[in-house]
Amino acid sequence: MKKYLLLVAVVVSIQVSAQEKWFSGSFNSNSQYYVDDSKTGDFTEDDRFRSNNYLKLDALYKNFSFGVQIEGYVPQAILNFSPTFNKEIGLATYFANYKNEKLDITVGHFYEQFGSGLVLRSWEDRELGINNALMGGKVNYTPINAIQLTALYGKQRKGFELSNGEVFGLDSEINITDLLKSTNSTLNIGLSAVRRVNEEATNTNPNFNKNTDAFSGRLNFSKGNIYSNIEYVFKTEDALVELGTVNTNKLAEGNAFIFNTGYSKKGFGIDATFRRLENMNFYSDREEDGNIYNQQVVNYLPSLTKQHDYSLANIYVYQAQPKLSYNPLGKAGEIGTQIDIYYNLKKGSALGGKYGTKLALNYATWYGLDAKYNIVDRTYSSEFLTFGNKYFTDLNLEVRKKWSKQWASLFTIGNIYYNKKYIEETVGDVRATTVMAESTYKYAPKKSIRVEAQHLWTKDDKKNWLAGTLEVNLSPRVSFFATDMYNYGNETKKIHYYNFGGSFTKNSTRIALNYGRQRGGLVCVGGVCRFVPESTGFGLALSTTF
């Protein structure tokens, strides 16, 4: 606790002294104090108080910029973050950058994404405990406006250390319409190549290649109200990894294909995506393949489903299944689609009413690849465009309605199929229906009350759930909330997952306090998830920029 208070004091002193425009920074802190609870269980780990803290400092001088990020996990990271975040206070990332009209050079830690991320994406998400920044060097070169070239080399961040594996990358973006000076449409072509070099310590195959390459080609096109993009990835042979064991005698190639298209105009839009992944797990160190902390992931494979804002709709949440495995089940990847349709009922119409009504329909369905597996030899053969076992389906309709200048509502109904056998590799499946309704009433300028109610029906798994939220915003600075999720249908463990608290905001500083229970399960951001265990305790969140 003393080190935590010292870190906050340092931030305050830096914020007071940061008056020049060339210097900026931010500080974020997320702290938990865990308590015993007869329902969620006693806290049996070390250190009831835990805190994740991030101090980011940036400086700019002419064409040069510099940055550092100092992180502190006092005395440990909050539950279920990677144990590699193991310093109470330490230098996590740093960089120096030079940039002019044609050249952009970075030395140190950096983030990058090629195309949609199917071959490479390095990024940070503090809520998920992900920071797979590359430590090395990156050069972006723009010889003309229509052409952008990128070359990079680095080792991925692994907590406060670095991966053993090395990552090399080349990327090109060519704007064909700029080259042809066309104004009627947009056409971009992209080509990428990524090499992961990782010497396997337990290699028993004298012919094993320590290099794994991934090549990507993509095309983006738009004209008028229509847009589409397509990308294909080929990954060279790599070792089979099962249950943390690397088998260099069993090799397999991988590939990915994604196609997205859509049409939009005022009041109407449709977007459809088809994706197929086969053996596309890609980690800087092979032995990290499939780790529960999302560490050392080279590429970006989020689940393509609706990202729900409501707690009950996130109980049975899908995660992308790109991995090849034979134990305990034969799986080679996934194939599926997602479709979004948006339509606005006109203002003044019979159904639209005075302020109009917004409709959003989403459908996502995902299957395993249709493949035949030889469990003994660890080989398989797959079909390209045929569907195997069903993994997941989500069909939902959302209705947004404004009744008056003060009153607005939102209604959602959804139906989910969730195959626990193949997604979680446990047993059973779940068919559930969820209904959510919320209303917001502005009782004064900049003051509002929001009420939310949810229900989930299912005869499977833990049966029915009920949830509710009350949120009061007294001003743009002060707000309070209370929530509860009740698993009343559970025959063996009926439990209220309640949570209440509030926040205060002034200028660029926000402080939030809460107390309650955490439901065990997945916390997801942008289609990427991490597992959190059940717990009860107090929470403190602090964020500020300067």
C-alpha positions in Angstrom: 0.0 0.0 0.0 2.9 2.4 0.8 4.4 1.9 -2.7 1.0 2.5 -4.3 0.6 5.8 -2.4 4.2 6.8 -3.4 3.4 6.1 -7.1 0.3 8.3 -6.9 2.3 11.1 -5.2 4.9 10.9 -8.0 2.1 11.2 -10.6 0.6 14.2 -8.9 4.0 16.0 -8.8 4.6 15.3 -12.5 1.1 16.5 -13.4 1.7 19.8 -11.5 5.1 20.4 -13.3 3.9 19.4 -16.8 3.1 22.8 -18.1 4.9 22.9 -21.4 3.0 21.8 -24.6 5.8 19.5 -25.7 5.3 17.3 -22.7 2.2 15.1 -22.0 1.3 12.0 -20.1 -1.4 9.9 -18.5 -1.8 7.8 -15.4 -4.2 4.9 -15.0 -4.7 2.8 -11.9 -7.0 -0.2 -11.2 -7.0 -1.5 -7.7 -8.9 -4.3 -5.9 -9.2 -5.3 -2.3 -10.6 -8.9 -2.1 -12.7 -10.1 0.9 -14.1 -13.4 2.0 -17.7 -14.2 0.9 -19.8 -17.2 1.8 -21.3 -17.2 -1.7 -18.2 -16.6 -4.0 -15.8 -18.3 -1.6 -13.0 -17.2 0.7 -10.0 -15.4 -0.8 -7.1 -17.9 -0.4 -4.4 -16.2 -2.5 -1.6 -13.9 -1.3 -2.2 -10.2 -1.0 -5.8 -9.2 -0.7 -4.9 -5.7 -2.0 -3.7 -5.7 -5.6 -3.2 -2.8 -8.0 -2.3 -2.4 -11.7 -0.8 1.0 -12.5 0.3 2.6 -15.7 2.3 5.9 -16.0 2.8 7.0 -19.6 5.1 10.0 -20.4 5.6 11.5 -23.9 7.8 14.3 -25.2 7.9 16.0 -28.6 10.6 18.2 -30.1 10.5 19.2 -33.7 10.5 15.9 -35.7 11.5 13.8 -32.7 9.2 12.2 -30.1 10.1 10.1 -27.1 8.1 8.0 -24.7 8.2 5.7 -21.8 5.6 3.7 -19.9 6.3 2.8 -16.3 4.1 0.0 -14.8 3.5 -1.0 -11.2 1.8 -4.1 -9.9 1.5 -3.5 -6.2 2.2 -5.9 -4.6 0.8 -8.1 -7.4 -1.4 -7.8 -10.4 -5.1 -8.2 -10.0 -6.5 -11.7 -10.2 -5.8 -13.7 -13.4 -3.4 -11.4 -15.1 -0.3 -13.0 -16.5 2.4 -13.8 -13.8 4.9 -12.2 -16.2 3.6 -8.8 -14.9 5.7 -9.4 -11.8 7.3 -6.1 -10.8 6.0 -3.6 -8.2 7.4 -0.7 -10.2 9.4 -1.1 -13.4 10.1 0.3 -16.9 7.8 -1.5 -19.2 8.2 0.2 -22.7 10.2 3.0 -24.2 10.7 4.4 -27.7 12.3 7.2 -29.8 10.8 8.3 -33.1 11.8 10.5 -36.0 9.1 11.5 -38.5 9.0 13.7 -41.6 6.8 13.7 -44.7 8.3 10.5 -46.2 10.1 8.7 -43.3 8.9 7.5 -40.0 11.5 5.6 -37.9 10.9 4.1 -34.5 13.5 2.5 -32.2 12.4 0.7 -29.0 8.9 -0.6 -28.3 6.3 0.0 -30.9 2.8 -1.2 -32.1 1.9 -2.1 -35.6 -0.9 -3.8 -37.7 -0.7 -5.2 -41.2 -4.1 -5.2 -42.9 -6.8 -6.6 -40.8 -4.3 -8.1 -38.4 -4.5 -11.7 -39.7 -0.7 -11.9 -40.0 0.4 -9.3 -37.5 -1.0 -7.0 -34.9 0.8 -5.7 -31.8 -1.4 -3.6 -29.4 -2.2 -2.9 -25.8 -5.4 -3.5 -23.9 -5.0 -3.0 -20.1 -8.4 -4.4 -19.2 -7.5 -7.7 -20.9 -3.9 -7.7 -19.6 -2.5 -7.6 -23.2 0.6 -5.7 -24.2 2.4 -7.5 -27.0 4.5 -4.5 -28.1 7.5 -5.4 -30.3 11.0 -4.3 -29.0 13.3 -3.5 -31.9 12.9 -1.1 -34.9 10.3 -0.1 -37.5 10.6 2.0 -40.6 7.6 3.5 -42.5 8.5 4.9 -45.9 6.1 6.9 -48.1 7.9 7.6 -51.4 4.7 9.0 -52.9 1.2 9.5 -51.4 -0.2 6.4 -53.1 2.5 4.0 -51.7 3.3 3.2 -48.1 6.0 0.7 -47.2 6.8 -0.8 -43.7 9.7 -2.9 -42.5 10.1 -4.1 -38.9 12.0 -6.4 -36.6 11.4 -7.1 -32.9 10.9 -9.4 -30.0 7.5 -9.3 -28.3 7.1 -8.0 -24.9 6.7 -10.8 -22.3 5.7 -9.0 -19.1 8.9 -7.1 -18.2 11.0 -9.4 -20.4 11.1 -10.3 -24.1 10.2 -13.4 -26.1 12.8 -15.8 -27.3 11.2 -15.8 -30.7 12.0 -13.0 -33.2 9.5 -11.3 -35.6 10.4 -9.9 -39.0 7.8 -8.1 -41.1 7.3 -6.4 -44.5 4.1 -4.6 -45.6 3.0 -2.5 -48.6 -0.1 -0.5 -49.2 -0.7 0.7 -52.7 -3.6 3.1 -53.5 -4.4 2.3 -57.1 -7.0 5.1 -57.5 -4.4 7.7 -56.5 -1.9 6.3 -59.0 -4.6 6.5 -61.7 -6.0 9.8 -60.4 -9.5 8.3 -60.3 -12.2 10.0 -58.3 -15.1 7.6 -59.0 -14.0 4.8 -56.7 -11.3 3.6 -54.3 -9.1 0.6 -54.8 -6.2 -0.4 -52.5 -3.9 -3.4 -52.7 -1.9 -4.7 -49.7 0.8 -7.3 -49.5 2.4 -8.5 -46.2 5.0 -11.0 -45.1 5.8 -12.0 -41.5 8.5 -14.4 -40.3 8.7 -15.8 -36.8 12.1 -17.3 -35.9 11.9 -19.5 -32.9 14.6 -22.2 -32.1 12.7 -25.0 -30.3 14.7 -26.3 -27.3 12.9 -29.7 -27.4 13.4 -30.3 -31.1 13.8 -34.0 -32.0 13.4 -33.5 -35.8 16.8 -32.8 -37.5 14.9 -31.4 -40.5 12.7 -29.1 -38.5 12.6 -25.5 -39.8 12.8 -22.9 -37.0 11.2 -20.3 -39.3 7.5 -20.0 -39.8 6.3 -17.5 -42.5 2.9 -16.0 -43.1 2.0 -14.2 -46.4 -1.0 -12.0 -46.9 -2.6 -10.5 -49.9 -5.6 -8.1 -49.7 -7.8 -5.9 -51.8 -10.1 -3.1 -50.7 -12.7 -1.5 -53.0 -15.4 1.1 -52.6 -17.7 2.9 -55.0 -20.6 5.1 -54.1 -22.6 3.3 -51.4 -20.9 -0.1 -51.9 -17.7 -1.3 -50.3 -15.9 -4.7 -50.0 -12.6 -6.1 -49.0 -10.9 -9.5 -49.2 -7.8 -11.0 -47.7 -6.1 -14.4 -47.9 -3.3 -15.6 -45.7 -1.0 -18.6 -46.1 1.1 -19.9 -43.2 4.0 -22.3 -43.8 4.5 -25.5 -41.9 4.7 -25.2 -38.1 5.0 -27.6 -35.2 1.9 -29.1 -33.6 1.3 -27.7 -30.0 -1.1 -29.6 -27.7 -1.5 -29.1 -24.0 1.6 -26.9 -23.9 3.8 -29.6 -25.6 5.6 -28.8 -28.8 5.8 -31.7 -31.3 8.3 -30.9 -34.0 7.7 -34.2 -35.7 4.1 -33.3 -36.6 3.9 -30.3 -38.9 0.9 -28.6 -40.6 0.4 -25.5 -42.8 -2.3 -22.9 -42.0 -4.4 -20.4 -43.9 -7.1 -17.7 -43.4 -9.6 -16.2 -45.7 -11.9 -13.2 -45.0 -14.4 -11.4 -47.2 -16.4 -8.4 -46.1 -18.9 -6.4 -48.1 -21.6 -3.9 -47.4 -24.0 -1.2 -48.7 -25.1 1.9 -46.8 -27.2 5.0 -47.5 -29.1 7.4 -45.2 -31.4 5.3 -43.0 -30.2 1.9 -44.2 -27.1 -0.2 -44.1 -26.1 -3.9 -44.5 -22.7 -5.4 -43.7 -21.7 -9.1 -44.2 -18.5 -10.9 -43.3 -17.4 -14.4 -44.1 -14.2 -15.8 -42.5 -12.4 -19.2 -42.5 -9.5 -19.9 -40.2 -7.4 -23.1 -40.4 -4.5 -23.7 -38.0 -3.9 -20.0 -37.6 -2.6 -19.8 -34.1 0.6 -17.8 -34.3 2.8 -17.0 -31.2 6.3 -15.6 -31.0 7.3 -18.5 -28.7 5.7 -21.8 -29.8 5.2 -23.1 -26.2 3.0 -20.2 -25.4 0.4 -21.4 -28.0 -3.1 -21.2 -26.5 -2.1 -19.7 -23.1 -5.0 -18.3 -21.1 -3.5 -14.8 -20.8 -3.3 -13.9 -24.5 0.4 -13.3 -24.2 2.8 -13.3 -27.2 0.1 -13.5 -29.8 1.6 -12.3 -33.2 -1.7 -12.0 -35.1 -5.2 -10.8 -34.3 -8.2 -13.2 -34.6 -11.2 -11.7 -32.7 -14.5 -13.4 -32.6 -16.8 -12.0 -35.3 -20.0 -11.7 -33.4 -22.0 -8.8 -31.9 -20.2 -7.2 -29.0 -23.0 -7.0 -26.5 -23.3 -4.2 -23.9 -25.4 -6.3 -21.5 -24.2 -8.7 -18.8 -26.6 -11.6 -19.4 -25.9 -11.6 -23.2 -22.2 -12.0 -22.3 -22.6 -15.2 -20.2 -22.3 -17.4 -23.3 -19.8 -15.5 -25.4 -18.0 -17.0 -28.4 -14.2 -17.0 -28.8 -12.6 -17.6 -32.2 -11.4 -21.2 -32.7 -8.4 -21.0 -35.1 -6.3 -23.8 -33.4 -5.4 -27.2 -34.7 -5.6 -29.9 -32.1 -6.3 -33.6 -31.7 -6.5 -33.8 -27.9 -9.2 -33.9 -26.4 -11.1 -33.2 -29.6 -10.2 -33.1 -33.3 -10.4 -29.4 -34.4 -8.7 -27.6 -37.2 -10.2 -24.1 -37.2 -13.5 -22.4 -37.8 -15.8 -21.2 -40.6 -18.7 -18.9 -40.4 -20.4 -15.5 -41.1 -21.8 -12.4 -39.5 -24.5 -10.1 -41.0 -25.6 -6.7 -39.6 -28.6 -4.9 -41.0 -29.5 -1.3 -39.9 -32.7 0.5 -40.7 -34.2 3.8 -39.5 -38.0 4.2 -39.4 -38.6 7.7 -40.6 -39.6 10.5 -38.3 -43.3 11.2 -38.5 -44.2 7.8 -39.9 -46.7 5.5 -38.1 -43.9 3.3 -36.7 -41.2 5.9 -36.5 -43.2 8.4 -34.5 -42.1 12.0 -33.8 -38.4 11.2 -33.4 -38.0 8.1 -35.5 -37.0 4.6 -34.5 -33.7 2.7 -35.2 -33.6 -1.0 -35.8 -30.5 -3.2 -35.8 -30.5 -6.9 -36.7 -27.4 -9.1 -36.2 -26.9 -12.7 -37.1 -23.7 -14.7 -36.5 -23.1 -18.4 -37.0 -19.8 -20.3 -36.6 -18.9 -23.9 -37.3 -15.8 -26.1 -37.1 -14.1 -27.1 -40.3 -15.4 -30.2 -42.0 -12.3 -32.4 -41.6 -11.2 -36.0 -41.1 -8.7 -36.7 -38.3 -6.2 -39.4 -37.9 -5.7 -39.3 -34.1 -2.8 -41.8 -34.1 -0.7 -40.2 -36.8 -1.8 -36.6 -35.9 -2.8 -35.8 -39.5 -6.0 -34.5 -41.0 -7.6 -33.4 -44.2 -10.2 -30.6 -44.5 -12.7 -29.2 -46.9 -12.5 -25.5 -47.8 -16.1 -24.4 -48.0 -18.1 -27.0 -46.2 -19.3 -26.7 -42.6 -18.6 -29.2 -39.8 -20.0 -29.2 -36.2 -22.0 -26.2 -35.2 -20.2 -24.1 -32.5 -22.2 -21.0 -32.0 -25.2 -19.0 -33.3 -26.5 -15.6 -32.2 -29.6 -13.9 -33.7 -30.6 -10.6 -32.1 -32.8 -7.6 -32.8 -32.3 -4.2 -31.2 -34.8 -1.3 -31.2 -33.9 2.2 -30.2 -36.8 4.6 -29.6 -36.9 8.2 -28.5 -40.2 9.1 -27.0 -39.6 12.8 -26.2 -36.7 15.2 -25.6 -36.3 13.8 -22.1 -37.2 10.1 -22.6 -35.5 7.3 -24.7 -35.6 3.5 -24.6 -33.8 0.5 -26.0 -35.1 -3.0 -26.4 -33.2 -6.1 -27.4 -34.1 -9.7 -27.9 -31.7 -12.5 -28.8 -31.4 -16.2 -29.3 -28.1 -18.0 -28.7 -26.8 -21.5 -29.4 -23.5 -22.3 -27.6 -21.7 -25.6 -28.0 -19.7 -26.1 -24.7 -18.2 -29.3 -26.0 -16.2 -27.6 -28.8 -15.8 -24.1 -27.5 -14.9 -24.9 -23.9 -13.9 -28.5 -24.5 -16.2 -29.6 -21.6 -19.7 -31.2 -22.2 -23.1 -30.2 -23.3 -24.6 -27.3 -25.3 -26.8 -24.3 -24.4 -29.9 -22.8 -26.1 -30.8 -19.5 -24.5 -33.1 -16.6 -25.1 -32.3 -13.1 -23.7 -34.4 -10.0 -23.4 -33.1 -6.6 -22.4 -34.9 -3.3 -21.9 -33.5 0.1 -20.8 -34.9 3.6 -20.5 -33.1 6.9 -19.9 -34.9 9.9 -18.5 -33.3 13.4 -18.5 -34.9 15.1 -15.6 -32.8 18.3 -15.9 -30.1 19.6 -18.2 -27.0 17.2 -17.8 -28.9 15.1 -15.3 -30.4 11.7 -16.0 -31.6 8.4 -14.6 -31.2 5.1 -16.5 -33.0 1.9 -15.6 -32.1 -1.5 -17.2 -33.8 -4.9 -16.9 -32.6 -8.2 -18.4 -33.7 -11.9 -18.4 -32.1 -15.0 -19.8 -34.2 -18.2 -20.3 -32.5 -21.6 -20.8 -33.2 -25.2 -19.7 -29.5 -25.9 -20.0 -26.3 -25.3 -17.9 -27.1 -23.0 -15.0 -30.7 -22.3 -16.1 -32.4 -18.9 -15.8 -30.9 -15.5 -14.9 -32.4 -12.1 -14.0 -30.4 -8.8 -14.0 -31.1 -5.1 -13.4 -29.3 -1.8 -13.3 -30.0 1.7 -11.8 -27.7 4.5 -12.8 -28.1 8.1 -11.6 -26.1 10.9 -13.2 -26.3 14.0 -10.9 -24.1 16.0 -13.2 -21.4 15.5 -15.8 -19.1 15.1 -12.8 -20.9 12.8 -10.4 -22.7 9.5 -11.1 -23.8 6.5 -9.0 -24.9 3.0 -10.0 -26.2 -0.3 -8.6 -26.4 -3.6 -10.5 -27.4 -7.2 -9.7 -27.3 -10.5 -11.6 -29.3 -13.3 -10.0 -29.0 -16.9 -11.1 -32.4 -17.9 -9.7 -32.7 -20.9 -11.9 -29.6 -22.6 -10.6 -30.7 -25.6 -8.5 -27.4 -25.9 -6.6 -26.1 -22.4 -6.2 -28.5 -19.4 -6.3 -26.5 -16.3 -6.0 -26.8 -12.5 -6.4 -23.8 -10.9 -8.2 -24.4 -7.4 -7.0 -22.3 -4.3 -7.5 -22.7 -0.7 -6.6 -20.5 2.4 -6.6 -20.0 5.8 -8.2 -17.6 8.1 -10.0 -16.4 11.7 -9.9 -14.9 13.5 -12.8 -13.1 16.8 -12.9 -11.4 18.1 -16.1 -9.3 15.1 -17.3 -9.3 13.2 -14.0 -11.8 10.5 -13.1 -12.1 8.5 -9.8 -14.5 5.5 -9.5 -15.2 3.4 -6.4 -17.3 0.2 -6.3 -18.0 -2.8 -4.1 -19.5 -6.1 -5.2 -19.2 -9.6 -6.6 -17.5 -10.6 -9.8 -19.2 -13.5 -11.7 -16.6 -16.0 -12.9 -16.3 -16.2 -16.6 -15.0 -14.3 -19.6 -14.4 -10.5 -19.8 -14.3 -9.5 -23.5 -13.1 -6.4 -25.4 -13.4 -6.2 -29.1 -13.9 -10.0 -29.5 -10.9 -10.9 -27.4 -11.5 -12.4 -24.0 -9.8 -13.3 -20.7 -11.1 -15.5 -17.9 -11.7 -14.0 -14.5 -12.5 -16.1 -11.3 -15.4 -15.4 -9.0 -14.5 -12.9 -6.3 -15.9 -10.2 -3.9 -14.3 -7.0 -2.9 -13.7 -3.3 -3.3 -12.5 -1.6 -6.4 -10.8 1.8 -7.1 -10.1 3.1 -10.6 -8.2 6.4 -11.2 -7.3 7.9 -14.6 -5.9 11.3 -15.5 -4.1 13.0 -18.4 -1.8 15.9 -18.4 
